[in-house]
């Protein structure tokens, strides 16, 4: 798999696995920004929490984000206003700004030195249709109470733009310096954090949840938070959001880049932000997970876009991440529909660090039994047919297509066609296999059926992973579970 710029430039401590049974008020699964911010908020209220992480702290999306905290948010205020009304758009804007501010407050309070910096964000439109869309967004964002205005240009940008709108309450930060520092702070305050500890199952016992771990230990908790980006196990919310891969590069450029967050309005859109030491982070080229010929082509499109506009002087890193797009455009943060003691945050679109920060605040309030004006808006149990029906139908028809057609497809008919370091779907007769040949020539054979809901996984040529095209489950080349919804790996098979 690829290594992000953040992983290359931050150091972390090692946290031991949890190998003993215990009882706790709250068990948090996932040590990214959602999980650790939830633990931090609960700690402030005197609530005992334990955090377990299947791999290492920040190894999921938090370590592969582009870490732009933008009040413009992907949900689009004019769409929220149209579907939910102006009052809801105001709440979304308030929540977004709160998510941004919370990162800064925690960074400052605990001296995390996570390069947090407030700065403007710009959206620019290049075509007539884009200008009309941006005019609607400007009007809706103003009505939502945001500090936003139309400006003549993006100061310091070396290429021409059309209409430009500036949002004035945004920030950037180094996500892994933040997450690693916060984990150390929590541990020093007595919060238990454990790496290499995977949740295998959980059972609702009425007055508590019983959780079985991969280490053999069992945890009894009053509340269970699934801070796993997409909640592991089966949840109705999986049918209400779609998985996408998104790409990023870290470079130093020949042309100067303004210290701001900059977005175009293409579909998919491209975006730029500065980091310390004249590093520039450029991202975009999103596509449906598991539904492209070669992921490297999307990465190359980012490089070409960057080279054309800024010139690449030094290439530092490239990586990709997963985003989940909710059908009604708003994140899902709150109590599970099907499990009364289970909570999660998901469907963050391209604003994972912002909504992850906000989710920590909202989830802790819900667990503590506090009234919160945002709870109903972001609840996974909400239902707005007007806002959701079109996207819900489109995405679930896509899932049905992938579920059926991939059963009749294959990449190879003989293992000899699979090169070292390569994976392919192999068909022999009526049987399909997911086959990976490692760098030493050894074969790893698995069932290609995703253990979540039975779709056929596809080989990701860039990350060297198996990705599910239906609900976004991901597995390592050798079949181990990498990210949810599935909680376990692909089943082993023999040819």
LOFIRO-445144 format. One record per residue (C-alpha): x, y, z. Coordinates in steps of 0.5 Angstrom, whole numbers, plus 500, padded with zeros to 3 digits. Layout:
# residues N
XYZ;...
***
This chain:
# residues 495
500500500;502507499;505512505;502519506;506525507;503525514;506518515;513520513;513526517;510524524;513520530;509515534;509511540;507504541;501502545;500495547;494490545;489489550;489482552;486482559;478482560;475489563;469493564;469500562;463505561;465506554;469502549;471506543;473502537;478506532;484511534;483516529;480523530;473521531;475516536;480520540;476526540;470522543;475520548;477527549;470530550;468524555;475525559;473532560;466530563;469525567;467519563;471513563;473510556;478505553;480506546;482500541;485500534;485494530;492496527;496503529;493509531;491514525;493508520;486509517;483515514;486520519;493518516;491519509;487525509;489532506;487535513;483541510;478544515;474548511;467551513;465551505;464543506;462538501;455538503;453545499;449550503;444551497;443543497;442543504;437549504;433546498;432539501;432541509;431549509;435555511;435553519;438547518;443550513;445555519;446549524;450545519;454552518;455552526;457545526;462546521;465552524;465548531;469542528;474547526;475551532;475544536;481542533;485548534;483548542;485541543;492543539;493549543;491546550;495540550;501543546;500538540;504542535;500540530;501546525;494548526;493555522;487559520;487561513;482563508;478558503;477560496;472556491;473558483;468557477;471557470;465556466;458559466;454553469;460553475;458560476;451559476;452554481;457558485;452564485;447559489;452557494;454564495;447566497;446560501;452560505;451568507;444566509;447560513;451565517;458564514;463569513;463569506;464574500;465574493;472577491;476579484;481574485;485569489;491573491;498570489;495565485;499564478;493562473;487566472;480564475;473566473;468568479;472567486;468566493;472566499;470563506;474566512;473561517;478555516;484552518;489547516;493542520;498536520;493530522;498525525;502530529;495532532;492524533;499522535;500528540;492527543;493519544;499521548;495526552;490521553;494516556;498521560;491522563;489515564;485513558;487506556;489506548;491499545;493498538;493491534;486490538;481488533;474487535;471481532;464481535;459484539;453482543;447487546;446484553;441489555;444493560;451493557;455491550;459485550;465485546;470480543;477482541;482478537;487478542;482473546;480478551;472480552;470487554;464489558;462496556;455500557;456504551;460502544;463507539;464505532;469510530;471506524;470511518;464506516;461502522;464495522;458489522;451490519;448497519;442500515;447506514;451502509;445502504;445510505;452512503;457510497;464509497;469513493;477513493;480520493;488521491;493526494;500528492;505532496;510536492;514542492;512547486;516551482;511557482;509560488;502557492;498562496;497559503;490558503;485552501;483553494;478549490;476548483;468546481;470541476;467534477;471531480;474537483;481539485;484542491;490545493;493547500;500549503;503545509;509547513;516548509;513550502;510543502;504543497;498538498;494537492;488532491;482530487;480525482;475521486;471515483;467510486;471504490;473498486;470501479;476503475;481500471;487502474;487507480;494509478;491513472;487517477;493519481;497521474;491526473;493529479;500530477;498533470;493538473;499540478;504540473;500544468;498550474;504550478;510546476;513540480;520541483;520536488;515530489;515528496;509523496;503520493;497516497;489515497;484515502;476513502;471517503;463516504;458520500;451520504;445520500;442526503;449530503;449530511;454526515;451520520;453521527;449518533;446512536;445506531;438504529;439497530;443497537;441501542;448502546;452502539;454509536;458511530;460517526;460516518;458519511;463525512;464526504;471530503;471533510;473527514;477531519;472537520;466532521;471527525;472533530;465535531;463528532;467527538;463533541;456530539;457523540;460524547;454529549;449523546;453518551;452523557;445524556;446531554;441535550;444537544;441541538;445538533;443531535;437530531;440533525;445528524;442522527;443516523;435515524;433521520;429520514;428526509;425522502;426529498;433529500;435522499;431518494;434520488;441518490;439512494;436509488;442511484;447508488;443502490;442500483;449501482;450496488;446491485;449491478;456490481;453484485;451481479;455483473;462482477;460474478;461473471;467477470;475475471;482478470;485471469;484464467;491461469;495463475;501463470;498470468;499473475;506477476;509478482;506483486;500483483;493480484;487478479;480475480;481468477;476464474;476456473;470453471;464456475;469458481;472465482;478466486;482472489;489471487;495475489;502473488;507476493;514479491;517472492;512468488;508465493;501465491;495467496;488464494;482467497;474467496;473474492;466474496;466480501;464478507;460484509;454483503;457478498;459483493;466481489;472485491;476488485;484489485;487496487;493496482;495503486;494500493;495493492;489492496;482488495;476493494;469492495;465496489;459495493;460498500;467500500;470494504;477493503;482488505;490487504;493483498;493477503;486478505;486481512;481486513;483493512;477497513;470497514;464495513;467488514;470486521;474480518;478478512;477474506;476467507;482463505;481458499;484453495;485452487;
***
